[in-house]
Amino acid sequence: MGTSISDYFGCLVFDDRVMKASLSSDVYQSLRKTIDHGAKLDAGVANAVAAAMKDWAVAHGATHYTHWFQPLTGITAEKHDSFISPAPDGGVIMDFSGKELIKGEPDASSFPSGGLRATFEARGYTAWDPTSYAFIKGKTLCIPTAFCSYGGEALDKKTPLLRSMEALNRQAMRILKLFGNEDVKCVRTSVGPEQEYFLVDKEMYDKRKDLIYTGRTLFGAKPPKGQEMDDHYFGVIKPRVAAFMADLNEELWKLGILAKTEHNEVAPAQHELAPIYTTTNIATDHNQLTMEIMQKVAAKHGLVCLLHEKPFAGVNGSGKHNNWSIATDTGVNLLSPGETPYENAQFLLFLCAVIKAVDDYQDLLRLSVATAGNDHRLGANEAPPAVVSIFLGDELMGILDAIENDTPYAGTQKTTMKLGVDVLPRFARDTTDRNRTSPFAFTGNKFEFRMLGSSNSIACANMMLNSAVAESLKIYADRLEGAEDFETTLHEMIKKTIKDHKRILFNGNGYDDAWIKEATEKRGLCNYRTTPDCMPHLLDEKNVKMLTSHKVFSVAELESRCEIMLENYCKTVRIEATTMIDMARKQILPAVESYVSDLAKAAAAKKAVAPTAACAYETGLISKLSILTDQIAEKTDELETALLDLNGITDTKEESFAIRDTILGKMAALRAVADEAETQTAEKYWPFPTYGDLLFGVR
């Protein structure tokens, strides 16, 4: 662009800088009260904001506006309306009212509702979220909104997320007042979601039906080289990928998205982008935008960005590490231990609130990241196991042990790193290591929730985490507010939390089978390996009671979401299975048969020249491939029959169990014989790009 990043950062966002410049002082102050403290929005203020927003957008080339929202499809939605209104002289004027800013009306029956809305009940509403800045995408002003039904039920991911943030704010404020923090006006959670993804060549992608229809490869033999050499992680970024990353950064920065870190990930063709963390609902909006823009920018470079959790078997899948923290409006991070965490009672109480929340509601955290795609990733060698546990590190574990046992804490001596070369700097080693196998790890002043899948909205995990921590804080506040001796009660409560919930704390190797056995058999932790295993627990009595008591969900909303998530799981696997059948019959079997036919012709030709020739190579390979084609055909038929059997199941939960117990196994069996056939078939006959082509094709 020829200008510095600071000159164009946020240039497509109606942010605080633009509002200050384009709104009167009274309107601006009133809007800030709404944004910062939840004050009711005045109609006159809405009209003034709408007019300024329209003028700014039109000046930047926008012709339309949309209420941009996040329905339960997992992606964003938008309906575009132009700014034009008829003028008396037959022309048009550009107009946008406060009413149009505040409320929209998409068709609520056309989005997943889990039975909340019938097909004929079409009316739904979008409502402006003033806490998330409007932005321009293409020629459209996008206004972040919540989405609800005619009856007021939330049909999106933003509404319960905002409710959970407010629930945590209420309870955290009660705690902070007990510690004498009278200057704090509100508490917010912040998130920095690291985004992993794959880049593959567009021409190769277009030849793979599985990638087109499902986002992942359903067939594919292991290539001669995968990630064994560890040479891709943090390696030199290839020119084509570097060009993509440069364009991606520019587009994200224009939208005010704090893209910070980029690098190659472990698997070939895998990469990561990490932002600076920001307020949770804004971070959620930004992450949805990031995923969308990644795909658009990739297309400009002849690439496709794969966001599926496990696009390739045998190499690492992609996650989304959710770095979560709590901070006051005065800038205090409530999860920062300080120099002497042992003496920091406020920090220890908030730390205990998180520990208690994760233990009490481990099932909610697990199901918040449950999808058909993430089921392939959780528990593999690059991802946390399906068992939820917390890593605190040696220092905090030492502190908690001392508190539990009423023994003095000796402290942790800081070690200076000496690298044996005088010219290299010396620096203090961190008081604790990092644990990449932990699902929920403390990393200095925040927790890193590592179980999210790369295509997940971060809203689901954060609404559950916020709500669970709010419940812990409520229990603490109820007891402390009525305590005769605050200090004694506080100490006893922290000590009791440590004793009651230490089963969730684990600093070791989360990939070790011995840990899974210990976690489930000795500690009694949940191990829900698949979406059908965990999703029904959303409706467990304790979970419904907690989530409804904090007004994050109604009972009807919870029932609908459970239905929607299980339905999405079933639909996803059905599409994958049907795609496998199509590829096996229309591509793989004809290709192998063609090769067998040519092998037979080659053997016949050899016999014609040398009648005594054994043709062992040809006949042996023909025999092997003939057996494999019969097996592929047989396994394909079995999968199709099993799919047809699903049609007799009317209950979504029962269907998900049948898919888990039957369909997935038959898909794996079909893949195994097809992949074996790939290893025996000459390259020119194979009907679509191989793993080697896809993983190493971008140079």
Summary of the structure (lengths in Angstrom):
residues: 699
radius of gyration: 28.2
end to end distance: 25.5
largest distance: 103.9
contacts: 2318
relative contact order: 0.11
helix: 51%
strand: 14%
